[in-house]
Amino acid sequence: MDEPIPVMRAVDHGTAKLMPDVDRKRAWLLTVDGAPQSYVDLDEPTHLEFEYARRLGHVLDTVVAPGRAPDVLHLGGGALTLPRYVAATRPGARQDVVEADRGLLALIGEHLPVADDAGITVHGADAREWLESAAPASADIVIADVFGGSRVPAHLTSTAYARAAARVLRTDGVYLANLADSAPFTFLRSQLATFSAVFEELAVIAEPGVLRGRRFGNAVLVASQHPFDTATLARRTASDAFPARVEHGPALRRFIGAAAPVRDEDAVPSPEPPGGAFGIG
């Protein structure tokens, strides 16, 4: 059998490359303009290679009861890592994936397709435009993992965007987002302030070194109108191969400090990672 070979193609927003993993037979790394975007193992879709993806998985496994088949809206598609994970762990889930880069969707559909009966439907559209036109109370989970290159687009950082996400969620729904920042956390604090203005409950998950300001890295934001099980989530993330910490309640409010919610007219993208390469942490 021939060994898999890298695939490189110009897509709508850059140059995408699919690189086979020499250690895993049918696993692939997706990069766009050199920035790592997704890692997928077609034989083991529950394998989440990136640390932030593992933390999103821990949240899903905490807030979605075993045996439940949720309606999930993914903003940002990449190589469909999380949709594949949900399909494998929550059979029967209905999932919509919204990805602005139609060329990228075509590349993934050609080389890393999902099964027709997986319950995953992909849409070439802008994430915020999709949210604002979607039916209210139509999703149990909204997962935002949208990066233009290596930065979260500005129009997905404001209170208007947060309200659009809240409108789409059901009463007990949960919003998750992959963000990235470093000390002094101007962007992360502003995002937490923005979502705390719309949602009643908030938590952030990150590697302790990132929260201490030692390096640039990912932070997973969790928001809901109702309390969720932060104790179980903290145990899951602390016992992971890549341990992380869950901040919520008074500690999170102290972290937010005097940061103010972001208005559309003041919104800016997330900061450029050091060296121009997106951290996988």
C-alpha beads as a LAMMPS data file, in Angstrom:
LAMMPS data file: protein, C-alpha beads

281 atoms
280 bonds

1 atom types
1 bond types

-500.0 500.0 xlo xhi
-500.0 500.0 ylo yhi
-500.0 500.0 zlo zhi

Masses

1 110.0

Atoms # bond

1 1 1 0.000 0.000 0.000
2 1 1 1.337 3.435 -0.953
3 1 1 2.360 5.741 1.852
4 1 1 0.195 8.877 2.138
5 1 1 1.790 11.985 0.712
6 1 1 1.326 15.645 1.645
7 1 1 -1.349 17.624 -0.166
8 1 1 -0.981 21.362 -0.755
9 1 1 -3.612 23.606 -2.309
10 1 1 -4.512 27.267 -2.550
11 1 1 -7.800 27.852 -0.723
12 1 1 -9.878 30.995 -0.275
13 1 1 -7.831 32.389 2.611
14 1 1 -4.302 31.144 2.016
15 1 1 -2.426 27.949 1.254
16 1 1 -3.645 24.805 2.964
17 1 1 -1.452 21.782 3.496
18 1 1 -2.388 18.291 4.684
19 1 1 0.573 16.488 6.230
20 1 1 0.389 12.757 7.085
21 1 1 1.534 11.727 10.565
22 1 1 4.283 9.121 10.244
23 1 1 3.348 7.653 13.647
24 1 1 -0.369 7.152 12.997
25 1 1 -1.502 5.362 9.854
26 1 1 -4.421 7.585 8.768
27 1 1 -3.778 10.758 10.751
28 1 1 -3.324 14.190 9.201
29 1 1 -2.248 17.667 10.261
30 1 1 -3.907 20.593 8.505
31 1 1 -2.050 23.894 8.270
32 1 1 -3.075 27.129 6.559
33 1 1 -0.200 29.449 5.640
34 1 1 1.949 27.398 7.990
35 1 1 -0.327 27.834 11.008
36 1 1 -1.572 24.523 12.485
37 1 1 -5.369 24.376 12.239
38 1 1 -6.500 20.797 12.851
39 1 1 -5.309 17.280 13.512
40 1 1 -7.487 14.325 12.520
41 1 1 -7.035 10.576 12.930
42 1 1 -9.527 8.950 10.566
43 1 1 -9.155 5.574 12.316
44 1 1 -9.564 7.043 15.801
45 1 1 -11.754 10.159 15.701
46 1 1 -11.808 10.333 19.511
47 1 1 -8.068 11.063 19.490
48 1 1 -7.648 14.789 20.085
49 1 1 -4.026 15.731 19.492
50 1 1 -4.086 19.465 20.187
51 1 1 -4.302 20.486 23.828
52 1 1 -7.108 23.004 23.278
53 1 1 -9.132 20.383 21.368
54 1 1 -8.774 17.983 24.297
55 1 1 -10.138 20.684 26.603
56 1 1 -13.094 21.303 24.317
57 1 1 -13.671 17.540 24.415
58 1 1 -13.585 17.567 28.220
59 1 1 -16.251 20.276 28.278
60 1 1 -18.449 18.356 25.848
61 1 1 -18.113 15.178 27.893
62 1 1 -18.973 17.116 31.065
63 1 1 -22.020 19.049 29.862
64 1 1 -23.544 16.481 27.473
65 1 1 -24.904 13.473 29.359
66 1 1 -23.855 10.029 28.072
67 1 1 -26.354 8.707 25.563
68 1 1 -27.667 12.155 24.715
69 1 1 -27.505 13.194 21.040
70 1 1 -27.183 17.001 21.033
71 1 1 -27.666 19.541 18.280
72 1 1 -24.242 21.144 17.830
73 1 1 -23.286 24.209 15.812
74 1 1 -19.578 24.481 14.956
75 1 1 -18.316 27.893 13.888
76 1 1 -15.097 27.192 12.016
77 1 1 -14.551 23.881 10.291
78 1 1 -10.892 23.116 9.773
79 1 1 -10.573 19.382 9.216
80 1 1 -13.767 18.712 11.250
81 1 1 -11.915 17.376 14.285
82 1 1 -14.599 18.166 16.881
83 1 1 -17.553 17.204 14.660
84 1 1 -15.927 13.789 14.141
85 1 1 -15.361 13.494 17.898
86 1 1 -18.993 14.294 18.677
87 1 1 -20.235 11.874 16.005
88 1 1 -18.119 9.109 17.545
89 1 1 -18.971 9.807 21.193
90 1 1 -22.607 10.930 20.790
91 1 1 -24.122 8.863 17.953
92 1 1 -27.213 10.485 16.514
93 1 1 -26.028 14.036 17.192
94 1 1 -27.063 16.557 14.552
95 1 1 -24.214 18.876 13.664
96 1 1 -23.876 21.913 11.439
97 1 1 -20.399 23.158 10.561
98 1 1 -20.030 26.731 9.303
99 1 1 -16.759 27.511 7.530
100 1 1 -16.158 30.678 5.504
101 1 1 -13.399 29.118 3.394
102 1 1 -15.230 27.087 0.758
103 1 1 -11.948 26.035 -0.832
104 1 1 -10.889 24.499 2.466
105 1 1 -14.208 22.680 2.762
106 1 1 -13.681 21.247 -0.715
107 1 1 -10.165 20.089 0.179
108 1 1 -11.318 18.333 3.355
109 1 1 -14.335 16.812 1.601
110 1 1 -12.058 15.378 -1.066
111 1 1 -9.229 14.022 1.082
112 1 1 -10.722 13.573 4.584
113 1 1 -14.436 12.994 3.976
114 1 1 -16.940 12.162 6.704
115 1 1 -19.476 9.365 6.310
116 1 1 -22.812 10.311 4.767
117 1 1 -24.619 9.025 7.867
118 1 1 -22.406 10.863 10.391
119 1 1 -25.018 13.587 10.957
120 1 1 -22.552 16.318 9.939
121 1 1 -23.628 19.015 7.461
122 1 1 -21.108 21.608 6.286
123 1 1 -21.980 25.109 5.113
124 1 1 -19.783 27.651 3.349
125 1 1 -20.709 30.858 5.178
126 1 1 -19.502 33.546 7.565
127 1 1 -19.919 32.493 11.197
128 1 1 -21.617 35.661 12.434
129 1 1 -23.927 35.945 9.438
130 1 1 -24.980 32.336 10.016
131 1 1 -25.635 32.953 13.717
132 1 1 -27.706 36.042 13.043
133 1 1 -29.909 34.213 10.544
134 1 1 -30.195 30.895 12.418
135 1 1 -33.387 29.880 14.205
136 1 1 -33.525 30.846 17.877
137 1 1 -33.070 28.076 20.459
138 1 1 -31.890 25.683 17.752
139 1 1 -28.631 24.401 19.295
140 1 1 -27.576 22.699 22.500
141 1 1 -23.905 23.520 21.967
142 1 1 -22.143 26.228 19.975
143 1 1 -18.398 25.738 19.468
144 1 1 -16.418 28.652 18.044
145 1 1 -12.970 27.825 16.682
146 1 1 -12.619 30.514 14.043
147 1 1 -9.247 31.874 13.048
148 1 1 -8.353 34.013 10.073
149 1 1 -4.845 32.639 9.732
150 1 1 -3.819 32.701 13.383
151 1 1 -6.172 35.414 14.720
152 1 1 -9.800 35.439 15.824
153 1 1 -11.629 37.855 13.470
154 1 1 -12.755 41.106 15.071
155 1 1 -16.449 40.696 14.181
156 1 1 -16.565 37.542 16.350
157 1 1 -15.481 39.318 19.541
158 1 1 -18.267 41.799 20.393
159 1 1 -21.317 41.788 22.639
160 1 1 -23.531 41.788 19.524
161 1 1 -21.855 38.558 18.450
162 1 1 -22.200 37.107 21.963
163 1 1 -25.911 37.962 21.975
164 1 1 -26.311 36.255 18.594
165 1 1 -24.719 33.114 20.014
166 1 1 -26.926 33.248 23.112
167 1 1 -30.048 33.597 20.955
168 1 1 -29.250 30.412 19.039
169 1 1 -28.682 28.364 22.196
170 1 1 -31.443 26.584 24.050
171 1 1 -32.135 27.409 27.684
172 1 1 -29.580 24.922 29.008
173 1 1 -27.170 25.403 26.089
174 1 1 -23.437 25.963 26.356
175 1 1 -21.126 28.162 24.287
176 1 1 -17.473 27.175 23.864
177 1 1 -14.693 29.119 22.182
178 1 1 -11.028 28.583 21.463
179 1 1 -9.143 31.815 22.108
180 1 1 -5.444 32.677 22.267
181 1 1 -3.529 35.378 24.108
182 1 1 -0.603 36.137 26.415
183 1 1 0.107 38.496 29.299
184 1 1 -1.200 41.094 30.003
185 1 1 -4.247 39.293 28.493
186 1 1 -5.889 42.403 27.072
187 1 1 -7.793 40.335 24.497
188 1 1 -8.741 37.429 26.783
189 1 1 -9.939 39.712 29.586
190 1 1 -12.030 41.730 27.127
191 1 1 -13.601 38.533 25.788
192 1 1 -14.460 37.329 29.265
193 1 1 -15.973 40.732 30.070
194 1 1 -17.941 40.621 26.812
195 1 1 -19.436 37.191 27.424
196 1 1 -20.090 37.885 31.121
197 1 1 -22.309 40.757 29.944
198 1 1 -24.491 38.253 28.048
199 1 1 -24.174 34.936 29.912
200 1 1 -24.771 34.254 33.605
201 1 1 -22.083 31.574 34.044
202 1 1 -18.528 31.696 32.761
203 1 1 -15.315 29.699 33.031
204 1 1 -11.953 29.637 31.294
205 1 1 -9.629 26.663 30.872
206 1 1 -5.915 27.058 30.197
207 1 1 -2.537 25.595 31.000
208 1 1 -1.242 27.117 34.276
209 1 1 1.847 28.541 32.576
210 1 1 -0.349 30.445 30.138
211 1 1 -2.523 31.851 32.934
212 1 1 0.608 32.917 34.806
213 1 1 1.707 34.869 31.753
214 1 1 4.741 32.736 30.976
215 1 1 3.879 32.097 27.334
216 1 1 1.383 32.700 24.562
217 1 1 -1.253 29.978 24.415
218 1 1 -4.831 28.860 24.044
219 1 1 -7.671 29.430 26.477
220 1 1 -11.063 27.752 26.200
221 1 1 -14.002 29.951 27.165
222 1 1 -17.163 28.251 28.488
223 1 1 -20.391 30.255 28.839
224 1 1 -23.946 29.330 29.807
225 1 1 -27.063 30.828 31.314
226 1 1 -27.152 28.058 33.931
227 1 1 -24.478 26.580 36.222
228 1 1 -22.446 23.695 34.829
229 1 1 -20.306 21.148 36.645
230 1 1 -17.035 23.015 37.086
231 1 1 -15.793 20.497 39.684
232 1 1 -15.989 17.577 37.252
233 1 1 -14.550 19.729 34.489
234 1 1 -11.629 20.725 36.728
235 1 1 -10.916 17.085 37.566
236 1 1 -10.975 16.076 33.903
237 1 1 -8.678 18.858 32.780
238 1 1 -6.269 18.475 35.709
239 1 1 -5.858 14.731 35.089
240 1 1 -5.304 15.096 31.339
241 1 1 -1.939 14.280 29.765
242 1 1 -1.674 18.056 29.284
243 1 1 -3.000 19.366 32.628
244 1 1 -4.985 22.585 32.648
245 1 1 -6.744 24.734 35.215
246 1 1 -10.378 25.853 35.319
247 1 1 -10.985 29.398 36.547
248 1 1 -14.511 30.516 37.447
249 1 1 -16.443 32.449 40.057
250 1 1 -14.619 35.096 42.152
251 1 1 -11.180 34.105 40.825
252 1 1 -12.345 34.669 37.266
253 1 1 -13.940 37.998 38.160
254 1 1 -10.614 39.089 39.658
255 1 1 -8.859 38.001 36.471
256 1 1 -11.278 40.053 34.338
257 1 1 -10.635 43.077 36.536
258 1 1 -11.629 46.374 34.934
259 1 1 -11.854 44.995 31.400
260 1 1 -14.906 46.269 29.539
261 1 1 -17.205 44.474 27.085
262 1 1 -16.319 44.983 23.423
263 1 1 -18.650 46.922 21.108
264 1 1 -18.721 46.269 17.373
265 1 1 -17.159 49.637 16.652
266 1 1 -14.241 48.914 19.013
267 1 1 -13.641 45.262 18.094
268 1 1 -10.170 44.115 17.069
269 1 1 -8.799 40.672 16.141
270 1 1 -6.974 38.556 18.678
271 1 1 -3.232 39.258 18.915
272 1 1 -0.754 37.867 16.429
273 1 1 1.107 34.918 17.973
274 1 1 4.841 35.387 18.538
275 1 1 6.801 34.602 15.414
276 1 1 3.612 34.496 13.350
277 1 1 2.990 30.811 14.105
278 1 1 -0.158 29.752 15.902
279 1 1 0.445 27.986 19.197
280 1 1 -1.055 24.530 19.603
281 1 1 -0.909 24.720 23.375

Bonds

1 1 1 2
2 1 2 3
3 1 3 4
4 1 4 5
5 1 5 6
6 1 6 7
7 1 7 8
8 1 8 9
9 1 9 10
10 1 10 11
11 1 11 12
12 1 12 13
13 1 13 14
14 1 14 15
15 1 15 16
16 1 16 17
17 1 17 18
18 1 18 19
19 1 19 20
20 1 20 21
21 1 21 22
22 1 22 23
23 1 23 24
24 1 24 25
25 1 25 26
26 1 26 27
27 1 27 28
28 1 28 29
29 1 29 30
30 1 30 31
31 1 31 32
32 1 32 33
33 1 33 34
34 1 34 35
35 1 35 36
36 1 36 37
37 1 37 38
38 1 38 39
39 1 39 40
40 1 40 41
41 1 41 42
42 1 42 43
43 1 43 44
44 1 44 45
45 1 45 46
46 1 46 47
47 1 47 48
48 1 48 49
49 1 49 50
50 1 50 51
51 1 51 52
52 1 52 53
53 1 53 54
54 1 54 55
55 1 55 56
56 1 56 57
57 1 57 58
58 1 58 59
59 1 59 60
60 1 60 61
61 1 61 62
62 1 62 63
63 1 63 64
64 1 64 65
65 1 65 66
66 1 66 67
67 1 67 68
68 1 68 69
69 1 69 70
70 1 70 71
71 1 71 72
72 1 72 73
73 1 73 74
74 1 74 75
75 1 75 76
76 1 76 77
77 1 77 78
78 1 78 79
79 1 79 80
80 1 80 81
81 1 81 82
82 1 82 83
83 1 83 84
84 1 84 85
85 1 85 86
86 1 86 87
87 1 87 88
88 1 88 89
89 1 89 90
90 1 90 91
91 1 91 92
92 1 92 93
93 1 93 94
94 1 94 95
95 1 95 96
96 1 96 97
97 1 97 98
98 1 98 99
99 1 99 100
100 1 100 101
101 1 101 102
102 1 102 103
103 1 103 104
104 1 104 105
105 1 105 106
106 1 106 107
107 1 107 108
108 1 108 109
109 1 109 110
110 1 110 111
111 1 111 112
112 1 112 113
113 1 113 114
114 1 114 115
115 1 115 116
116 1 116 117
117 1 117 118
118 1 118 119
119 1 119 120
120 1 120 121
121 1 121 122
122 1 122 123
123 1 123 124
124 1 124 125
125 1 125 126
126 1 126 127
127 1 127 128
128 1 128 129
129 1 129 130
130 1 130 131
131 1 131 132
132 1 132 133
133 1 133 134
134 1 134 135
135 1 135 136
136 1 136 137
137 1 137 138
138 1 138 139
139 1 139 140
140 1 140 141
141 1 141 142
142 1 142 143
143 1 143 144
144 1 144 145
145 1 145 146
146 1 146 147
147 1 147 148
148 1 148 149
149 1 149 150
150 1 150 151
151 1 151 152
152 1 152 153
153 1 153 154
154 1 154 155
155 1 155 156
156 1 156 157
157 1 157 158
158 1 158 159
159 1 159 160
160 1 160 161
161 1 161 162
162 1 162 163
163 1 163 164
164 1 164 165
165 1 165 166
166 1 166 167
167 1 167 168
168 1 168 169
169 1 169 170
170 1 170 171
171 1 171 172
172 1 172 173
173 1 173 174
174 1 174 175
175 1 175 176
176 1 176 177
177 1 177 178
178 1 178 179
179 1 179 180
180 1 180 181
181 1 181 182
182 1 182 183
183 1 183 184
184 1 184 185
185 1 185 186
186 1 186 187
187 1 187 188
188 1 188 189
189 1 189 190
190 1 190 191
191 1 191 192
192 1 192 193
193 1 193 194
194 1 194 195
195 1 195 196
196 1 196 197
197 1 197 198
198 1 198 199
199 1 199 200
200 1 200 201
201 1 201 202
202 1 202 203
203 1 203 204
204 1 204 205
205 1 205 206
206 1 206 207
207 1 207 208
208 1 208 209
209 1 209 210
210 1 210 211
211 1 211 212
212 1 212 213
213 1 213 214
214 1 214 215
215 1 215 216
216 1 216 217
217 1 217 218
218 1 218 219
219 1 219 220
220 1 220 221
221 1 221 222
222 1 222 223
223 1 223 224
224 1 224 225
225 1 225 226
226 1 226 227
227 1 227 228
228 1 228 229
229 1 229 230
230 1 230 231
231 1 231 232
232 1 232 233
233 1 233 234
234 1 234 235
235 1 235 236
236 1 236 237
237 1 237 238
238 1 238 239
239 1 239 240
240 1 240 241
241 1 241 242
242 1 242 243
243 1 243 244
244 1 244 245
245 1 245 246
246 1 246 247
247 1 247 248
248 1 248 249
249 1 249 250
250 1 250 251
251 1 251 252
252 1 252 253
253 1 253 254
254 1 254 255
255 1 255 256
256 1 256 257
257 1 257 258
258 1 258 259
259 1 259 260
260 1 260 261
261 1 261 262
262 1 262 263
263 1 263 264
264 1 264 265
265 1 265 266
266 1 266 267
267 1 267 268
268 1 268 269
269 1 269 270
270 1 270 271
271 1 271 272
272 1 272 273
273 1 273 274
274 1 274 275
275 1 275 276
276 1 276 277
277 1 277 278
278 1 278 279
279 1 279 280
280 1 280 281
